[in-house]
Structure formats: structure tokens, C-alpha cells
Amino acid sequence: MGAAYYIVLEKPIAGLDTIMDGLSLSWHMETLDAVARQLGVPPLSGFFSMEPAELAEFTDGAGEAALPPLRQFPAKEGLATVKALLARPESQPARHDLRECERILSAAAEHGIGWHFQVDV
């Protein structure tokens, strides 16, 4: 099946379903990041963060102390990247996941809630 990106909100929003597939984001992240850089917006992979304890499970012996802390990002920043990518034909293969990101991040921006990407493997 492969890895899939998904959005984790700083806190839940009542009535908002944050479930998304995320596989196409994973499969096309390199292209999406390249397009984002061309457009002058932050690349999507830059919004990835995890709790150090969780991340330590995926690293080869790196202690939690050496790992960066969990970081939350302003939803407006992620939304700007997603909207810029949706306007580009190179993003077509990941369009469904980008639309899901747009839906979730729009709600997060309205509520002033931070977010980050995590990867499900």
C-alpha cells in the first residue's frame, strides 16, 4: 500500500472529518515540492512534524533528545501552498488529496487552529 500523508490538527474542530487518503501526496511529493518552490510557496513536505517519541521509532537509534520537537504550522500557510498547487497542471495526479487538504485547512484557518502533516506507513 505505501506511506500516506495525513493532517493532524492542534485540536479537533466539532463536525469536521479530517480523514483523507493521502497516498497520492506521498507518491507525488517530490513533484509537488518542486512546483511549490517554483511558485515561491513553502513545499508541502516542510509541514511534516511528529512527536519525538513517535519519530524515534522510525530512526536508527537516534534518541528522542536529538530529535526536533513537534511543530504546529499556521493553517493559512499550508492553505496558501495547497491553493497554489491546485492551480497547476503538474498537481493533477494528487488533486483529490490536495482538495481534501484544502477542505481541512480552510476549516482550521477559520478557527485559528494549527496543524502538521504526519505519515502513516
C-alpha positions in Angstrom: 0.0 0.0 0.0 2.7 2.5 0.9 3.0 5.6 3.0 0.3 8.2 3.2 0.3 11.8 4.4 -2.5 13.0 6.7 -3.3 16.2 8.5 -3.2 16.4 12.3 -4.9 19.4 13.8 -3.7 21.0 17.0 -7.2 20.4 18.4 -10.3 18.9 16.9 -13.0 21.0 15.2 -16.5 19.9 16.0 -18.2 18.3 13.0 -15.0 18.3 10.8 -14.0 15.0 9.3 -10.2 15.0 8.9 -9.9 11.6 7.3 -8.1 11.7 4.0 -6.4 9.1 1.8 -3.0 10.9 1.4 -1.4 8.2 -0.8 -1.2 10.4 -3.9 0.5 13.1 -1.8 3.1 10.6 -0.8 3.6 9.3 -4.3 3.9 12.8 -5.9 5.5 14.8 -3.0 8.8 15.3 -4.9 7.0 16.9 -7.8 4.6 18.9 -5.6 7.6 20.3 -3.6 9.4 21.2 -6.8 6.3 23.1 -8.1 5.8 24.8 -4.8 9.4 26.1 -4.8 8.9 27.4 -8.4 5.8 29.2 -7.1 7.6 30.7 -4.1 5.4 28.9 -1.5 6.6 26.6 1.2 6.8 22.9 0.0 4.3 20.5 1.4 6.9 18.2 2.9 8.1 21.2 5.1 4.8 20.9 7.0 5.7 17.4 8.3 6.3 17.0 12.1 5.9 14.3 14.7 6.3 13.9 18.4 9.9 13.0 19.1 8.9 9.7 20.9 6.9 8.6 17.8 9.7 9.7 15.4 12.3 7.8 17.4 10.6 4.6 16.5 11.5 5.2 12.8 15.1 6.4 13.3 18.0 4.0 13.8 18.9 4.5 17.4 18.6 8.3 17.5 17.5 9.3 20.9 14.4 11.5 21.5 16.6 14.3 22.8 18.3 14.6 19.4 15.0 14.9 17.5 13.2 18.1 16.8 10.1 18.9 18.9 6.6 18.6 17.4 5.8 21.7 15.4 2.4 23.2 14.5 2.0 25.4 11.5 -0.5 28.1 10.7 -3.3 26.7 8.6 -3.2 29.8 6.4 0.4 28.9 5.3 -0.5 25.3 4.4 -3.6 26.6 2.6 -1.6 29.0 0.5 0.6 26.2 -0.7 -2.3 23.9 -1.4 -4.2 26.5 -3.4 -1.1 27.4 -5.4 -0.6 23.8 -6.2 -4.2 23.2 -7.2 -3.8 25.9 -9.9 -1.0 24.0 -11.6 -1.4 21.1 -14.0 1.6 19.2 -12.6 -0.5 18.7 -9.4 -3.3 16.8 -11.2 -2.3 13.3 -10.0 -2.6 14.5 -6.4 -5.7 16.7 -7.0 -8.1 14.7 -4.8 -5.7 14.7 -1.8 -5.0 18.4 -2.3 -8.7 19.1 -2.3 -9.1 17.2 1.0 -6.2 19.3 2.4 -7.9 22.5 1.2 -11.2 21.5 2.9 -9.5 20.6 6.2 -7.1 23.5 6.3 -9.8 26.0 5.3 -11.7 25.0 8.5 -8.6 25.1 10.6 -7.8 28.6 9.3 -11.3 29.8 10.1 -10.8 28.5 13.7 -7.2 29.7 14.1 -6.0 26.1 14.7 -2.5 24.9 13.9 -1.7 21.7 12.0 1.0 19.5 10.7 1.4 16.5 8.4 2.2 13.1 9.7 2.9 10.0 7.6 1.1 6.7 8.1 3.2 3.7 6.9 
